[in-house]
């Protein structure tokens, strides 16, 4: 019960990583103020939580919605914890095909919302003597190929914002860290291309199969894997950790496939195979 008596705010809480994290905080004793644009999913989450989770419809691209969500947390006695998690795939175009409006919408959702969440939570946490903020970035923040350009740039921004905010808010005893998911079995990928119903299930199955082939840990990532890391960063177990991030990607970022798969030859092994026998 690491969060007994704590008030935790989670955005994007109606599904996926946000839902798993809201449940994890509640299971460990927190009262959770959950925000999402999905009112049906958010209310269903609250209704099944025995009063531990309170839902408020929140569009994080609207600053007034963020302020209202945090005001609800303040009325409950918090916030002690903020998990800036809301997001979607955003603009899928390559850099030579983007349009300004699509770029702005992606940045508003994935980066500006995080900045404003921190901005409006920080004074409330400072009044309480401190707090913990966790932001969802992505393995896509570190290299090309994991997600579309706009999404990847926004997540790289979240990663750097995390460091800057940690420096700015250290004076108020507020820690700021990030979690970087790899391939996690949520609907974000299928939703990004507009798939529904059976097509969405088929896409998720394909993603699950592919993810097992591109990382050393041979299983799909689960929202609960991210929730566990978020709970750690938000807890007193991480009281000496700020301004950094945890990769939760099944090892996807450790190196190219030949570095961890003995059946995939690297360049040196391939060249050695061409040498004449001694």
C-alpha positions in Angstrom: 0.0 0.0 0.0 2.7 2.5 -1.1 0.1 5.1 -2.0 -2.2 5.0 1.1 -3.7 8.4 1.6 -2.3 9.8 -1.7 -4.2 11.5 -4.5 -3.1 10.4 -8.0 -4.1 12.0 -11.2 -4.0 9.9 -14.4 -4.8 11.2 -17.9 -5.8 8.9 -20.7 -7.1 6.6 -18.0 -10.0 5.0 -19.8 -7.9 2.3 -21.6 -4.5 0.8 -22.1 -1.6 2.1 -20.0 -3.7 4.8 -18.3 -6.3 2.3 -17.2 -3.7 -0.2 -15.9 -1.9 2.6 -14.0 -5.1 4.0 -12.5 -5.9 0.5 -11.3 -2.4 0.0 -9.9 -2.5 3.2 -8.0 -5.9 2.3 -6.6 -4.8 -1.2 -5.6 -1.9 0.3 -3.7 -4.1 2.6 -1.7 -4.4 5.9 -3.7 -7.5 7.8 -4.6 -7.3 8.3 -8.3 -8.7 11.2 -10.2 -9.0 9.8 -13.8 -9.3 11.9 -16.9 -10.0 10.9 -20.5 -12.1 12.0 -23.5 -13.7 8.6 -23.5 -16.5 9.2 -21.0 -18.0 5.7 -21.4 -14.8 3.9 -20.7 -13.7 6.3 -18.0 -17.0 6.0 -16.1 -16.9 2.2 -16.4 -13.5 2.2 -14.9 -14.7 4.4 -12.0 -17.9 2.2 -11.5 -15.8 -0.9 -11.0 -13.3 0.6 -8.6 -15.3 0.6 -5.3 -15.0 4.3 -5.1 -11.2 4.4 -5.4 -11.3 6.0 -8.9 -13.2 9.1 -9.7 -13.7 10.0 -13.4 -13.8 13.4 -15.0 -14.1 13.8 -18.7 -10.9 15.6 -19.8 -9.6 16.7 -23.2 -5.9 17.4 -22.5 -5.7 19.6 -25.6 -7.9 22.1 -23.7 -6.0 23.9 -20.9 -9.2 24.6 -19.0 -9.9 20.8 -18.9 -6.5 20.2 -17.4 -7.0 22.9 -14.8 -10.4 21.4 -13.9 -9.0 17.9 -13.5 -6.3 19.1 -11.2 -8.8 21.3 -9.3 -10.8 18.1 -8.6 -7.6 16.5 -7.3 -7.0 19.5 -5.1 -10.5 19.3 -3.7 -9.8 15.7 -2.8 -6.7 16.7 -0.9 -4.1 16.4 -3.6 -2.5 16.1 -6.0 0.4 14.0 -4.8 1.0 12.2 -8.1 0.5 13.2 -11.7 0.8 10.7 -14.5 0.7 12.6 -17.8 -0.2 9.7 -20.1 -3.0 10.8 -22.5 -2.1 10.4 -26.2 -2.7 8.9 -29.6 -0.8 8.1 -32.7 -1.2 11.6 -34.3 -0.1 12.7 -37.7 1.3 9.8 -39.7 2.9 11.7 -42.6 6.6 11.7 -43.3 8.5 15.0 -42.9 8.2 15.9 -46.6 4.4 15.4 -46.5 3.3 16.9 -43.2 0.8 19.8 -42.9 1.0 22.4 -40.3 -2.4 21.8 -38.7 -1.8 18.1 -38.3 1.6 18.8 -36.8 0.1 21.2 -34.3 -2.6 18.8 -33.3 -0.1 16.1 -32.6 2.1 18.4 -30.6 -0.8 19.8 -28.6 -1.9 16.3 -27.6 1.4 14.7 -26.9 3.7 17.5 -25.8 1.9 20.7 -24.9 -0.6 18.8 -22.7 2.3 17.4 -20.7 3.8 20.8 -20.2 0.5 22.2 -19.1 -0.2 19.3 -16.8 3.2 19.9 -15.1 2.6 23.7 -15.1 -0.8 23.5 -13.3 0.1 20.6 -11.0 3.4 22.0 -9.7 1.9 24.9 -7.6 -0.6 22.5 -6.0 2.1 20.0 -5.2 4.4 22.7 -3.9 1.7 23.8 -1.4 1.6 20.2 -0.1 5.4 20.0 0.3 6.2 18.1 -2.9 5.0 15.4 -5.2 5.9 13.1 -8.1 5.2 13.5 -11.8 5.6 10.8 -14.4 5.3 11.4 -18.1 4.7 8.9 -20.9 7.4 9.3 -23.6 8.3 6.4 -25.9 11.1 4.3 -27.2 10.4 6.3 -30.4 12.0 9.3 -28.7 15.4 7.6 -29.0 15.6 6.6 -32.7 13.9 6.5 -36.0 11.7 3.6 -37.1 9.5 3.0 -34.1 6.7 5.5 -34.8 5.7 8.3 -37.2 7.9 11.4 -37.3 5.5 13.8 -35.5 4.8 11.3 -32.7 8.5 10.6 -32.3 9.5 14.3 -32.2 6.8 15.0 -29.6 7.9 12.1 -27.4 11.5 13.3 -27.7 10.2 16.6 -26.5 8.5 15.0 -23.5 11.8 13.3 -22.6 13.7 16.6 -22.6 10.9 18.4 -20.9 11.1 15.8 -18.1 14.7 16.8 -17.4 14.1 20.5 -17.5 11.0 20.3 -15.3 12.9 18.1 -12.8 15.5 20.9 -12.6 12.9 23.7 -12.3 10.9 21.9 -9.6 13.6 20.4 -7.4 13.3 23.5 -5.2 9.7 22.4 -4.4 10.5 18.8 -3.7 8.8 17.7 -6.8 10.3 14.8 -8.7 9.8 14.4 -12.5 10.6 11.3 -14.5 9.5 9.6 -17.6 8.6 6.1 -18.7 9.4 4.9 -22.3 7.2 2.1 -23.5 8.2 -0.1 -26.4 5.6 -2.2 -28.2 2.8 -2.5 -25.7 -0.5 -4.3 -26.5 -2.9 -1.5 -26.5 -5.3 -0.1 -29.2 -3.1 2.9 -30.0 -1.6 1.4 -33.1 -4.9 0.2 -34.6 -6.7 3.5 -33.6 -4.0 5.5 -35.4 -5.0 4.0 -38.7 -8.7 4.0 -38.0 -9.3 0.3 -37.5 -12.3 -1.0 -35.6 -14.0 -4.3 -34.7 -12.5 -7.4 -36.3 -9.9 -5.4 -38.2 -8.6 -3.9 -34.9 -8.4 -7.4 -33.3 -6.5 -8.7 -36.4 -4.1 -5.7 -36.2 -3.5 -6.2 -32.5 -2.7 -9.9 -33.1 -0.2 -8.9 -35.8 1.4 -6.3 -33.6 1.8 -8.9 -30.8 3.5 -11.3 -33.2 5.8 -8.7 -34.6 6.8 -7.3 -31.2 8.0 -10.8 -30.1 10.4 -10.8 -33.1 12.1 -7.5 -32.5 13.1 -7.7 -28.9 15.1 -10.1 -26.6 12.1 -10.8 -24.3 9.9 -13.0 -26.4 6.5 -11.8 -25.4 4.3 -8.8 -26.0 4.5 -5.9 -23.6 1.4 -5.4 -21.5 -0.1 -2.2 -20.1 0.6 -3.7 -16.6 4.3 -3.7 -17.4 4.2 0.1 -17.8 2.0 0.6 -14.8 4.5 -1.2 -12.6 7.3 1.1 -13.7 5.1 4.2 -13.3 4.1 3.1 -9.8 7.8 2.7 -8.9 8.7 6.1 -10.2 5.8 7.7 -8.3 6.6 6.0 -5.1 9.0 6.7 -2.2 11.0 3.7 -3.5 12.2 6.2 -6.2 12.7 9.1 -3.8 16.3 9.6 -5.0 15.4 9.5 -8.7 14.5 12.6 -10.8 15.0 13.9 -14.3 15.5 10.6 -15.9 13.6 7.8 -17.5 12.9 4.0 -17.5 12.8 2.1 -20.7 10.2 -0.7 -20.6 10.6 -2.1 -24.1 11.5 -5.8 -23.7 15.1 -4.9 -24.6 14.1 -3.6 -28.1 16.6 -0.8 -27.8 19.6 -2.8 -26.7 20.9 -3.1 -30.2 20.3 -4.7 -33.7 18.9 -8.2 -33.8 22.2 -10.0 -34.2 23.3 -8.5 -30.8 20.8 -10.7 -28.9 19.6 -13.4 -31.4 22.2 -16.2 -31.9 20.5 -17.2 -35.1 21.0 -13.8 -36.8 24.6 -13.3 -37.9 26.2 -9.9 -37.5 28.6 -8.3 -40.0 31.7 -9.8 -38.4 30.2 -13.3 -38.4 29.0 -12.9 -42.0 32.5 -11.8 -43.1 34.2 -14.5 -41.2 32.0 -17.1 -42.9 33.6 -16.0 -46.2 37.2 -16.7 -45.0 38.8 -19.8 -46.4 39.0 -22.8 -44.0 42.3 -23.1 -42.2 
